[in-house]
Amino acid sequence: MSHRNNMVLIEMPDGFVLADKSTKRVPGDKVTFQLDEFPQLGRLFKTGIITSDGETIDGEGMDGIIVPGKVTAGIVSMPEPGRPII
């Protein structure tokens, strides 16, 4: 595990992910990226990113995209009606 100064906690619509900004990212890695100030998850490939929706971002589409790091852990929130929140 990396030093905590190299880890970034990113809030997603359905929970949180922990990304390591010091690890070298290689094709096939699950990464976080920011597009128009919205954090998203995707898979890195040689020339771009495949989003969790299945869309491909590459070429000029990569302009303005920030990749904070490789996803190392995720916390998904699954609220259930009638269940207490702790």
C-alpha positions, -999 to 999 in steps of 0.1 A, spaced: 0 0 0 13 34 -9 19 62 16 -13 81 25 1 113 10 -1 95 -24 -38 84 -19 -68 105 -30 -103 99 -18 -128 108 -45 -165 110 -40 -186 94 -67 -224 95 -72 -228 60 -57 -200 60 -30 -163 67 -28 -131 54 -44 -95 54 -32 -70 62 -60 -32 60 -58 -16 88 -77 19 74 -73 14 41 -90 22 38 -127 -9 33 -147 -9 7 -175 -35 -4 -200 -63 -24 -184 -61 -5 -150 -93 9 -135 -87 46 -131 -105 77 -119 -107 106 -143 -123 140 -143 -142 153 -172 -159 188 -170 -154 187 -132 -173 154 -128 -154 124 -114 -159 92 -133 -144 57 -134 -130 40 -165 -105 15 -179 -73 28 -193 -62 15 -227 -33 24 -249 -46 56 -264 -75 66 -241 -102 56 -216 -133 34 -217 -159 48 -194 -181 27 -171 -209 34 -196 -189 17 -224 -181 49 -242 -145 54 -256 -126 87 -250 -95 90 -271 -76 114 -294 -88 150 -290 -114 139 -265 -86 134 -240 -79 171 -240 -90 185 -206 -92 151 -189 -74 147 -156 -65 112 -143 -58 115 -106 -48 79 -102 -53 41 -103 -83 28 -83 -71 7 -53 -104 4 -34 -140 14 -36 -169 19 -11 -203 16 -27 -234 30 -10 -265 8 -14 -293 25 6 -323 3 14 -356 18 24 -366 10 60 -330 3 71 -313 25 97 -284 46 86 -254 43 109 
